[in-house]
């Protein structure tokens, strides 16, 4: 990335430092924002998309005296892991600055700095960041079904690269249809267990009676339909990755049983007393927000900590609109090949129609919209009319003429009642407000038996 295209945040409680760096970089960069109070950092990260942050090592705030820079660096890396950070430090802070490099900082500068060396250091980091981004994007995430070039998706790709080689348990959060299962598959694909089994189980769909049998296995005769010994999912995936979808929907009793297995790293088949050691990497997903999971009446906190070493939040499609056209073209090619259709394209108006839609069904809904369009379109260039949004997601109901008439009558009756009440029963005033004559209003009162 060229410095001229970069958006930079400078965070320092020294006004003179902010002024000096701002004067220096405003000539060089696209945008320079300065901030004295580190408490405003997280709101700035939500509001702007920064390419680089210059962060002071020490602030007046006493979050963790001598380590404020490390504290805020961690916050940046948790929120926006792809953002490059240069630490600003005094000579006395050199040891802390070196520690910050281990925490994810790209470089550090010592006060007082040489202007040209600072500019050169920023340019090197931006060029390196650009090549790393290209490298991550080129690692065939599209082949895994993960399509996206937005900042939020780059953050997710970056997280996958970091967590995949570890055995950390992952919790994936996001609305239905955002692609949580694809992210789980990508983590397994890029992990050291990639050649071992990958098993997905929708635990939210398991009844109390099936939960233990399905996950932990059973011995022949353990219950009525147990006609033979059977491995559970934990045993079947031993050495590999187990993906437990809809984890937020399991009961407290099921949670207790799952927690015991995860703590002891062993399962006991139903009908036996034999403990079987397990070696798995666990990935869980839910469409519930973490705040709802934190309600101990619904979910055990000790289980959340066990399954949530690292969390990945998958944004809804409406939060990454820049990816909509990219995804639509991907599905266009996929379904064109699947149904042996000529190569199709989206008109500019069709893309605009997609971008204006809020996609309550997320990527899954977009996929079905494009599939229908490929099948039904008469032209190789899709127009807005070819894109039909499903009433399943919009919440609209296709009504019969009789149902439509009934609904309109209900609305009219409620409106009349509301206006009459507003005018304290004065029919003349009510009729005037409704824009009809007194006679017409009386007819409607008789019709609706008011």
BAFITOR-37686 format. One record per residue (C-alpha): y, z, x. Coordinates in nm, 3 decimals, padded with zeros to 5 digits, always signed. Layout:
BAFITOR-37686
NODE       v       w       u
NODE       Y       Z       X
...
***
This chain:
BAFITOR-37686
NODE       v       w       u
NODE +00.000 +00.000 +00.000
NODE +00.350 -00.087 +00.119
NODE +00.599 +00.201 +00.145
NODE +00.840 -00.006 -00.067
NODE +00.592 +00.023 -00.358
NODE +00.523 +00.394 -00.316
NODE +00.623 +00.684 -00.541
NODE +00.674 +01.003 -00.338
NODE +00.719 +01.369 -00.433
NODE +00.883 +01.614 -00.190
NODE +00.814 +01.981 -00.267
NODE +01.007 +02.236 -00.060
NODE +01.218 +02.542 -00.145
NODE +01.474 +02.452 +00.123
NODE +01.750 +02.241 -00.034
NODE +01.853 +02.100 +00.307
NODE +01.497 +01.975 +00.369
NODE +01.488 +01.807 +00.026
NODE +01.823 +01.639 +00.087
NODE +01.729 +01.518 +00.436
NODE +01.393 +01.370 +00.335
NODE +01.537 +01.221 +00.016
NODE +01.817 +01.044 +00.207
NODE +01.566 +00.914 +00.461
NODE +01.301 +00.787 +00.217
NODE +01.519 +00.655 -00.066
NODE +01.600 +00.355 +00.152
NODE +01.231 +00.298 +00.226
NODE +01.031 +00.391 -00.086
NODE +01.025 +00.276 -00.448
NODE +01.081 +00.627 -00.586
NODE +01.150 +00.969 -00.432
NODE +01.144 +01.283 -00.649
NODE +01.236 +01.624 -00.506
NODE +01.144 +01.969 -00.642
NODE +01.224 +02.322 -00.520
NODE +00.996 +02.522 -00.748
NODE +00.621 +02.477 -00.688
NODE +00.552 +02.617 -01.038
NODE +00.671 +02.277 -01.171
NODE +00.412 +02.088 -00.966
NODE +00.143 +02.050 -01.235
NODE +00.388 +01.925 -01.499
NODE +00.522 +01.670 -01.247
NODE +00.168 +01.550 -01.174
NODE +00.115 +01.493 -01.547
NODE +00.446 +01.314 -01.591
NODE +00.442 +01.088 -01.283
NODE +00.188 +00.893 -01.084
NODE +00.256 +00.979 -00.718
NODE +00.110 +00.793 -00.422
NODE +00.202 +01.064 -00.171
NODE +00.329 +01.423 -00.172
NODE +00.518 +01.600 +00.106
NODE +00.435 +01.970 +00.058
NODE +00.588 +02.272 +00.231
NODE +00.348 +02.534 +00.370
NODE +00.555 +02.835 +00.258
NODE +00.764 +02.909 -00.051
NODE +00.961 +03.210 -00.166
NODE +00.698 +03.262 -00.438
NODE +00.441 +03.522 -00.338
NODE +00.126 +03.358 -00.475
NODE -00.062 +03.426 -00.156
NODE +00.184 +03.497 +00.122
NODE +00.141 +03.264 +00.417
NODE -00.100 +03.047 +00.225
NODE +00.117 +02.904 -00.053
NODE +00.082 +02.554 +00.086
NODE -00.299 +02.578 +00.084
NODE -00.289 +02.713 -00.273
NODE -00.076 +02.423 -00.403
NODE -00.272 +02.168 -00.197
NODE -00.588 +02.281 -00.378
NODE -00.411 +02.247 -00.713
NODE -00.309 +01.891 -00.625
NODE -00.662 +01.799 -00.516
NODE -00.811 +01.952 -00.833
NODE -00.569 +01.763 -01.056
NODE -00.516 +01.437 -00.867
NODE -00.773 +01.408 -00.588
NODE -00.666 +01.056 -00.491
NODE -00.306 +01.159 -00.406
NODE -00.235 +01.180 -00.032
NODE -00.063 +01.499 +00.089
NODE +00.139 +01.559 +00.407
NODE +00.208 +01.926 +00.483
NODE +00.552 +02.031 +00.610
NODE +00.519 +02.322 +00.850
NODE +00.695 +02.531 +01.113
NODE +00.550 +02.582 +01.461
NODE +00.420 +02.925 +01.356
NODE +00.212 +02.767 +01.080
NODE +00.013 +02.527 +01.299
NODE -00.319 +02.707 +01.240
NODE -00.259 +02.694 +00.864
NODE -00.165 +02.327 +00.890
NODE -00.493 +02.249 +01.069
NODE -00.677 +02.440 +00.798
NODE -00.498 +02.229 +00.537
NODE -00.653 +01.915 +00.689
NODE -00.996 +02.063 +00.614
NODE -00.879 +02.127 +00.257
NODE -00.793 +01.759 +00.205
NODE -00.442 +01.707 +00.345
NODE -00.389 +01.371 +00.515
NODE -00.152 +01.493 +00.789
NODE +00.115 +01.749 +00.871
NODE +00.466 +01.728 +01.015
NODE +00.644 +02.001 +01.209
NODE +01.006 +02.102 +01.148
NODE +01.233 +01.966 +01.281
NODE +01.077 +01.620 +01.254
NODE +01.160 +01.282 +01.402
NODE +01.267 +01.050 +01.118
NODE +01.094 +00.739 +01.252
NODE +00.771 +00.926 +01.323
NODE +00.772 +01.063 +00.968
NODE +00.818 +00.715 +00.819
NODE +00.546 +00.576 +01.047
NODE +00.305 +00.856 +00.948
NODE +00.365 +00.788 +00.578
NODE +00.309 +00.413 +00.623
NODE -00.020 +00.473 +00.808
NODE -00.146 +00.706 +00.534
NODE -00.050 +00.463 +00.256
NODE -00.225 +00.176 +00.436
NODE -00.535 +00.392 +00.487
NODE -00.524 +00.503 +00.121
NODE -00.509 +00.140 +00.012
NODE -00.815 +00.047 +00.217
NODE -01.004 +00.354 +00.088
NODE -00.919 +00.265 -00.273
NODE -01.043 -00.089 -00.216
NODE -01.356 +00.052 -00.058
NODE -01.426 +00.283 -00.352
NODE -01.361 +00.007 -00.604
NODE -01.588 -00.225 -00.409
NODE -01.881 +00.017 -00.424
NODE -02.021 -00.159 -00.729
NODE -01.910 +00.086 -00.996
NODE -01.887 -00.216 -01.225
NODE -02.259 -00.276 -01.173
NODE -02.315 +00.078 -01.301
NODE -02.111 -00.002 -01.610
NODE -01.806 +00.198 -01.498
NODE -01.511 -00.037 -01.536
NODE -01.157 +00.075 -01.462
NODE -00.862 +00.031 -01.231
NODE -00.634 +00.301 -01.378
NODE -00.534 +00.608 -01.176
NODE -00.751 +00.836 -01.390
NODE -01.059 +00.621 -01.329
NODE -00.986 +00.605 -00.956
NODE -00.971 +00.986 -00.962
NODE -01.314 +00.991 -01.128
NODE -01.458 +00.744 -00.875
NODE -01.318 +00.962 -00.597
NODE -01.479 +01.274 -00.748
NODE -01.814 +01.095 -00.781
NODE -01.800 +00.997 -00.413
NODE -01.742 +01.362 -00.319
NODE -01.989 +01.536 -00.549
NODE -02.275 +01.283 -00.555
NODE -02.418 +01.364 -00.207
NODE -02.425 +01.738 -00.289
NODE -02.664 +01.928 -00.518
NODE -02.376 +02.084 -00.714
NODE -02.431 +02.112 -01.090
NODE -02.186 +01.891 -01.278
NODE -02.035 +01.932 -01.625
NODE -01.893 +01.611 -01.773
NODE -01.639 +01.660 -02.051
NODE -01.504 +01.392 -02.281
NODE -01.490 +01.251 -02.631
NODE -01.778 +01.055 -02.779
NODE -01.793 +00.698 -02.653
NODE -01.607 +00.756 -02.325
NODE -01.909 +00.684 -02.103
NODE -02.024 +01.031 -01.993
NODE -02.383 +00.909 -01.957
NODE -02.270 +00.625 -01.727
NODE -02.094 +00.876 -01.501
NODE -02.410 +01.089 -01.488
NODE -02.613 +00.781 -01.387
NODE -02.354 +00.690 -01.122
NODE -02.372 +01.040 -00.970
NODE -02.752 +01.016 -00.951
NODE -02.736 +00.660 -00.812
NODE -02.506 +00.771 -00.529
NODE -02.688 +01.100 -00.461
NODE -02.953 +01.183 -00.203
NODE -03.198 +01.201 -00.496
NODE -03.139 +00.840 -00.602
NODE -03.499 +00.735 -00.528
NODE -03.633 +01.027 -00.735
NODE -03.660 +01.041 -01.118
NODE -03.356 +01.045 -01.346
NODE -03.424 +01.183 -01.694
NODE -03.182 +01.213 -01.984
NODE -03.242 +01.450 -02.276
NODE -03.017 +01.501 -02.579
NODE -03.060 +01.879 -02.603
NODE -02.825 +01.899 -02.901
NODE -03.084 +01.711 -03.109
NODE -03.373 +01.947 -03.023
NODE -03.478 +02.200 -03.287
NODE -03.549 +02.562 -03.191
NODE -03.924 +02.494 -03.210
NODE -03.909 +02.182 -02.992
NODE -03.659 +02.306 -02.734
NODE -03.901 +02.499 -02.510
NODE -04.186 +02.252 -02.546
NODE -03.967 +01.952 -02.466
NODE -03.789 +02.106 -02.168
NODE -04.048 +02.345 -02.022
NODE -04.379 +02.192 -02.139
NODE -04.677 +02.347 -02.314
NODE -05.050 +02.415 -02.278
NODE -05.305 +02.269 -02.515
NODE -05.336 +02.494 -02.821
NODE -05.002 +02.671 -02.762
NODE -04.903 +02.573 -03.118
NODE -05.048 +02.371 -03.406
NODE -04.971 +02.019 -03.278
NODE -05.029 +02.093 -02.909
NODE -05.339 +01.877 -02.867
NODE -05.311 +01.845 -02.489
NODE -05.131 +01.993 -02.188
NODE -04.786 +01.845 -02.143
NODE -04.519 +01.853 -01.873
NODE -04.167 +01.942 -01.981
NODE -03.860 +01.746 -01.872
NODE -03.787 +01.992 -01.590
NODE -04.127 +01.930 -01.434
NODE -04.114 +01.554 -01.497
NODE -03.786 +01.520 -01.308
NODE -03.881 +01.751 -01.019
NODE -03.699 +01.631 -00.706
NODE -03.460 +01.420 -00.913
NODE -03.174 +01.458 -01.161
NODE -03.189 +01.598 -01.514
NODE -02.904 +01.491 -01.745
NODE -02.866 +01.723 -02.045
NODE -02.638 +01.560 -02.302
NODE -02.459 +01.748 -02.584
NODE -02.513 +02.081 -02.408
NODE -02.239 +02.235 -02.623
NODE -02.454 +02.206 -02.936
NODE -02.743 +02.433 -02.836
NODE -02.786 +02.779 -02.989
NODE -02.727 +03.108 -02.809
NODE -03.104 +03.169 -02.806
NODE -03.164 +02.830 -02.639
NODE -02.884 +02.905 -02.392
NODE -03.056 +03.230 -02.287
NODE -03.384 +03.047 -02.218
NODE -03.207 +02.772 -02.023
NODE -03.011 +03.026 -01.817
NODE -03.333 +03.206 -01.718
NODE -03.484 +02.881 -01.588
NODE -03.171 +02.787 -01.394
NODE -03.144 +03.133 -01.236
NODE -03.510 +03.156 -01.138
NODE -03.555 +02.786 -01.054
NODE -03.893 +02.790 -01.226
NODE -04.038 +02.711 -01.568
NODE -04.325 +02.861 -01.767
NODE -04.509 +02.629 -02.002
NODE -04.560 +02.756 -02.357
NODE -04.900 +02.920 -02.388
NODE -04.924 +03.019 -02.021
NODE -04.800 +03.289 -01.785
NODE -04.790 +03.063 -01.480
NODE -04.449 +03.006 -01.318
NODE -04.392 +02.652 -01.190
NODE -04.117 +02.607 -00.923
NODE -03.864 +02.330 -00.994
NODE -03.624 +02.142 -00.770
NODE -03.369 +01.951 -00.977
NODE -03.007 +01.843 -00.975
NODE -02.853 +01.929 -01.314
NODE -02.580 +01.727 -01.486
NODE -02.462 +01.834 -01.832
NODE -02.221 +01.672 -02.077
NODE -02.046 +01.769 -02.397
NODE -01.774 +01.637 -02.625
NODE -01.644 +01.992 -02.674
NODE -01.333 +02.101 -02.479
NODE -01.389 +02.368 -02.213
NODE -01.169 +02.611 -02.410
NODE -01.414 +02.591 -02.703
NODE -01.710 +02.644 -02.471
NODE -01.535 +02.954 -02.340
NODE -01.575 +03.118 -02.684
NODE -01.858 +03.366 -02.617
NODE -01.956 +03.364 -02.984
NODE -02.063 +03.001 -02.929
NODE -02.148 +02.969 -02.562
NODE -02.249 +03.210 -02.286
NODE -01.997 +03.230 -02.005
NODE -02.267 +03.300 -01.748
NODE -02.433 +02.970 -01.844
NODE -02.102 +02.782 -01.819
NODE -02.057 +02.907 -01.462
NODE -02.415 +02.807 -01.382
NODE -02.379 +02.446 -01.508
NODE -02.017 +02.394 -01.408
NODE -01.989 +02.402 -01.029
NODE -01.771 +02.091 -01.064
NODE -01.634 +01.946 -01.385
NODE -01.540 +01.584 -01.446
NODE -01.311 +01.515 -01.742
NODE -01.349 +01.162 -01.878
NODE -01.025 +01.050 -02.045
NODE -01.023 +00.879 -02.385
NODE -00.955 +00.504 -02.378
NODE -00.610 +00.556 -02.534
NODE -00.515 +00.750 -02.218
NODE -00.601 +00.459 -01.987
NODE -00.463 +00.159 -02.172
NODE -00.434 -00.041 -01.850
NODE -00.817 -00.060 -01.847
NODE -00.852 -00.205 -02.199
NODE -00.810 -00.572 -02.101
NODE -01.040 -00.523 -01.800
NODE -01.312 -00.369 -02.017
NODE -01.268 -00.630 -02.291
NODE -01.318 -00.915 -02.040
NODE -01.627 -00.741 -01.901
NODE -01.783 -00.716 -02.249
NODE -01.674 -01.072 -02.326
NODE -01.871 -01.202 -02.028
NODE -02.169 -00.976 -02.099
NODE -02.210 -01.076 -02.464
NODE -02.126 -01.439 -02.394
NODE -02.424 -01.451 -02.159
NODE -02.645 -01.246 -02.393
NODE -02.587 -01.474 -02.693
NODE -02.568 -01.801 -02.493
NODE -02.207 -01.863 -02.596
NODE -01.960 -02.080 -02.402
NODE -01.736 -01.888 -02.162
NODE -01.466 -01.728 -02.377
NODE -01.123 -01.583 -02.308
NODE -00.880 -01.351 -02.487
NODE -00.541 -01.484 -02.594
NODE -00.234 -01.282 -02.498
NODE -00.188 -01.184 -02.863
NODE -00.550 -01.066 -02.880
NODE -00.498 -00.848 -02.572
NODE -00.175 -00.713 -02.725
NODE -00.365 -00.626 -03.046
NODE -00.622 -00.431 -02.845
NODE -00.353 -00.250 -02.647
NODE -00.176 -00.147 -02.970
NODE -00.492 +00.009 -03.115
NODE -00.571 +00.380 -03.058
NODE -00.954 +00.342 -03.022
NODE -01.086 +00.662 -03.183
NODE -01.436 +00.541 -03.086
NODE -01.328 +00.486 -02.724
NODE -01.511 +00.239 -02.495
NODE -01.814 +00.223 -02.725
NODE -01.592 +00.102 -03.011
NODE -01.428 -00.161 -02.789
NODE -01.774 -00.281 -02.686
NODE -01.881 -00.334 -03.049
NODE -01.550 -00.504 -03.137
NODE -01.597 -00.758 -02.858
NODE -01.966 -00.810 -02.942
NODE -01.879 -00.894 -03.305
NODE -01.597 -01.122 -03.192
NODE -01.825 -01.314 -02.953
NODE -02.081 -01.367 -03.229
NODE -01.838 -01.461 -03.508
NODE -01.549 -01.642 -03.335
NODE -01.507 -02.017 -03.398
NODE -01.300 -02.077 -03.085
NODE -01.357 -02.012 -02.715
NODE -01.019 -01.837 -02.706
NODE -01.032 -01.519 -02.912
NODE -00.733 -01.459 -03.137
NODE -00.614 -01.133 -03.299
NODE -00.795 -01.225 -03.621
NODE -01.127 -01.228 -03.435
NODE -01.091 -00.859 -03.346
NODE -01.209 -00.652 -03.642
NODE -01.164 -00.276 -03.613
NODE -01.447 -00.082 -03.774
NODE -01.372 +00.131 -04.083
NODE -01.632 +00.373 -03.939
NODE -01.376 +00.470 -03.674
NODE -01.048 +00.414 -03.858
NODE -01.169 +00.634 -04.143
NODE -01.081 +00.370 -04.403
NODE -01.318 +00.300 -04.690
NODE -01.383 -00.042 -04.834
NODE -01.324 +00.032 -05.206
NODE -01.425 -00.157 -05.515
NODE -01.148 -00.275 -05.748
NODE -01.236 +00.007 -05.989
NODE -01.223 +00.270 -05.711
NODE -00.889 +00.131 -05.589
NODE -00.743 +00.152 -05.940
NODE -00.864 +00.511 -05.978
NODE -00.707 +00.609 -05.645
NODE -00.371 +00.452 -05.738
NODE -00.378 +00.632 -06.075
NODE -00.438 +00.966 -05.901
NODE -00.147 +00.907 -05.663
NODE +00.082 +00.809 -05.955
NODE -00.017 +01.115 -06.159
NODE +00.043 +01.351 -05.866
NODE +00.381 +01.190 -05.794
NODE +00.494 +01.228 -06.157
NODE +00.389 +01.594 -06.166
NODE +00.570 +01.666 -05.839
NODE +00.897 +01.500 -05.952
NODE +00.895 +01.671 -06.295
NODE +00.838 +02.007 -06.128
NODE +01.118 +01.935 -05.880
NODE +01.357 +01.866 -06.170
NODE +01.247 +02.180 -06.360
NODE +01.091 +01.980 -06.646
NODE +01.401 +01.764 -06.710
NODE +01.245 +01.431 -06.815
NODE +01.572 +01.236 -06.793
NODE +01.634 +01.340 -06.431
NODE +01.268 +01.289 -06.340
NODE +01.264 +00.936 -06.487
NODE +01.583 +00.850 -06.298
NODE +01.435 +00.973 -05.967
NODE +01.113 +00.779 -06.029
NODE +01.315 +00.463 -06.106
NODE +01.172 +00.414 -06.458
NODE +01.303 +00.466 -06.813
NODE +01.243 +00.784 -07.014
NODE +01.022 +00.581 -07.250
NODE +00.810 +00.449 -06.960
NODE +00.775 +00.801 -06.825
NODE +00.661 +00.933 -07.165
NODE +00.398 +00.656 -07.180
NODE +00.262 +00.767 -06.842
NODE +00.266 +01.133 -06.952
NODE +00.055 +01.034 -07.251
NODE -00.176 +00.817 -07.035
NODE -00.248 +01.099 -06.791
NODE -00.249 +01.367 -07.063
NODE +00.023 +01.563 -06.890
***
